[in-house]
């Protein structure tokens, strides 16, 4: 992915593919959140994160993206391309793990990121953009609906790490 500039408020941000060097900053963003603070391990052993990063980086249909301002990572998101026979062979862009640094919230950066995601999906010829959001994130749901997303499905997860 080529890097692109986006603007939110009076600031310019760079959207680019992540590198291994970004892992600590990405994990810190994931942990700086009510839910993330309970399930992430910022500042500790990053071995599992590095293994996951390497898997993402090696997969042609996945991209871990960062958003930076003045060389500081202030946002992140995961993109996965999912081809399916359903919906007449639709190709979906799955968006996950979207986070914006607390210092950057409220200035329109989230909207600018999603404008970039939508433009990127259109440029690539994808048919749908989909995402999941924890039921407790009412503010995020309002935000997504304002952007034109609809809460059309119920999602389920089975955490295999918590078994036996």
N, C-alpha and C positions, 0 to 999 in steps of 0.2 A: 504494500500500500504506500502510495506517495503521501508525504506530509502535506497538510493543508492548514491554512489559517482560518480561524473563525473569530467573530467579534461578539462580545457580550458587554453591555454597558459601555464603558470607555476603555475597556481592555481588549487586547488582541491575544489570542491563544493559538497554540500549535497543536493540531491533532496528528498523531503519528503512531506507527507501530511501536510496540514496546520492545525493550531489550532486557536481557537478564539483569542488567544493572538497575532496572526500574523495580525489581521485585520488592525490595524493602518499602519503597514509597507506595506501591500498589497495596501491599498488605496493610500498611498503616491507614490508608484510605478505607479499606474494607473493615478494619477494626474500629474506626472512628464513627461508630454508628450504634444505635441501641441494640440491634440484633447482632451485629458484627462483633461488638465488644464481648459477647458471650461465646462466640464460636471461632474467632480468629486469634492468632498468636503473634501479634506485631512485636518486633524487638527480640523475639526469641529465636529458636532454631527454625531456619527457613528451608530445611531440606525438603519437606513435603511440597512446599510452594514451588521450589526450584524444579522438582520432578514434574509437577503439573505444568509449569511453564514450558519445560522442554517438550512435553507431549503436545501442548497447544501449538508451540512454534513449529513442530515437525508435521503438523496436519495441514493439508492444503485448503481445507474448508473452515479453518478456525483462525481467528486473529484476536490478539489481546492488544487493546488500543489504550494509549494514554493521551491526556490533554495536559499541556504544560503552559505556564505563564512565566516568562523570564527564566527559563531552564529549570523551573520547579514543577514537578508533577502535581497537578491539582485536580485531576479527574482520571477516571478509568472506566472501561467497559469491555466486555467480552462479546465477540461476534462469531456466530457459527452459521454456515450455510447448510441448509437442510433440504435436500431434494426429496420429493415424495410423489407417488402416483396419485394420491388423493388430490382433489380440487383440480383435476385435469392435468396432473403433472406439475403442480405448483412448486416453485422454489422459494423457500422461506429464508428470511434472515432472522435468526434468533438472537436477541439482545439480552444479555445477562450482566449481573454484577456492576451496574452503573453506580458510580459514586462520584461525588463532587466534594472537595475539601470544604470544611465548615467555613473557612475564611472567604470562600468564593460563592457561597450560597446566597441567593436573593438578588443577584445582579443579572439574571437571565442566562447564565452559563448553561444550565440544564436544558433550556429551550434551544439554545444555539447548538448544543451537542446533538439533540434529537433532530434538529433541522439538518445537520450534517449527516446523521444516520439515514434519514429519509432520502436525501439527495444521493448519497452513496448507493443505497438500495436501488433507486431508480436508474442510476448510471449503469449498474451491474445487470439490470434487467430482471431483478427479483420480483416475485409476485406478491409477497406478503412480508410484513415485519411483525414479529410476535415477541412477547416477553412474558415473564412471570414476575409476580410481585407478592410478597408475603401479605397475608390477609390483614395484618395489623398496620400496614402502611397506608392509612387512609389519605394522607397528604399526597403520597406518590400516585395513588389511584386517581385522585382529582386532577393532578398534573397530567397524567397519561390521557385521561378523557378529554382534557382541554386541548391536547395535541391531536385529537381525532381517533385515538385508540378506543376500542370498546372492550368491556369486561365480558367477553363472550364465552369463556370456558372456565371450568374449575380444574385446578391442577392437583396432582397427588405426587408424593414422594415417598420412597422407602429408603431409609438410611441404613445401608448394609453395614456400616461401621459400628452401629450400636447393637447389632445382634450378637448373641452368645459370646 
